[in-house]
Every structure is written in structure tokens, then in C-alpha cells.
Amino acid sequence: MEAMMEQRDGVALFTICRPEKRNAVNFAVMEALEGALSEAEADERVKIFAITGAGDEAFCSGGDLHEFGPLRGAEAKQMLTRMGEVLYRLLTFPKPT
């Protein structure tokens, strides 16, 4: 499991579960985050959306260079556009993040 979300007391907690990679974001984490945001936005019980990382070494070290590093041209643009949309969605999310 690359990421998970749990809800408790009005808080949706999204956890990146890749401590061996210092919680670097890859395609699976991006997809899970997109789904978690949609779920939290639609759920009236969720008042706060929080993101954390598993383990003790890093919250999130950024993008996974092993997965994203080889991307070039249109593939790289597509990934960067998608990640930009996720980050913009976090910025404009209708609940505190």
C-alpha cells in the first residue's frame, strides 16, 4: 500500500506509506491523493484534510526520481500537469488542509 486515508473526529488523515523512499510521491500516491481529496470533499463529516508521511525520516521528499526521472517530453509534461492540478486542488480545497 503506497498511501492510505483514515477518518476520525472530522479529520481525514492521508498518509503517504513509502518510508523506505522517504515518502516520495509516485503515480500510485498521486492517484490515491486525488481519490482521497474527492472523498473528503464529498463527505460532510470531514472538516479538516491533513497529509502526513509514514516513518521517522521524512514527511515527503518530493517526486520519486526512480519513477519520474526517466520521463521525457509529453510523458513528463503529462505527469507535471497532473501533479500541478493536485497541488492546485490542495491550495483551493474548500476545507482546511
ChimeraX attribute file (.defattr): number of C-alpha atoms within 10 A of each C-alpha:
attribute: neighborCount
match mode: 1-to-1
recipient: residues
	/A:1	9
	/A:2	18
	/A:3	21
	/A:4	14
	/A:5	19
	/A:6	10
	/A:7	14
	/A:8	9
	/A:9	9
	/A:10	14
	/A:11	17
	/A:12	24
	/A:13	20
	/A:14	21
	/A:15	21
	/A:16	26
	/A:17	21
	/A:18	21
	/A:19	18
	/A:20	11
	/A:21	14
	/A:22	20
	/A:23	26
	/A:24	23
	/A:25	25
	/A:26	19
	/A:27	16
	/A:28	12
	/A:29	21
	/A:30	19
	/A:31	16
	/A:32	19
	/A:33	22
	/A:34	18
	/A:35	13
	/A:36	20
	/A:37	19
	/A:38	13
	/A:39	14
	/A:40	24
	/A:41	18
	/A:42	10
	/A:43	12
	/A:44	9
	/A:45	14
	/A:46	19
	/A:47	16
	/A:48	17
	/A:49	22
	/A:50	12
	/A:51	14
	/A:52	15
	/A:53	20
	/A:54	17
	/A:55	14
	/A:56	8
	/A:57	13
	/A:58	17
	/A:59	18
	/A:60	20
	/A:61	14
	/A:62	12
	/A:63	17
	/A:64	16
	/A:65	12
	/A:66	11
	/A:67	12
	/A:68	16
	/A:69	10
	/A:70	9
	/A:71	14
	/A:72	11
	/A:73	7
	/A:74	9
	/A:75	12
	/A:76	14
	/A:77	12
	/A:78	13
	/A:79	17
	/A:80	13
	/A:81	12
	/A:82	16
	/A:83	19
	/A:84	12
	/A:85	13
	/A:86	17
	/A:87	13
	/A:88	11
	/A:89	14
	/A:90	17
	/A:91	11
	/A:92	11
	/A:93	15
	/A:94	13
	/A:95	12
	/A:96	13
	/A:97	15
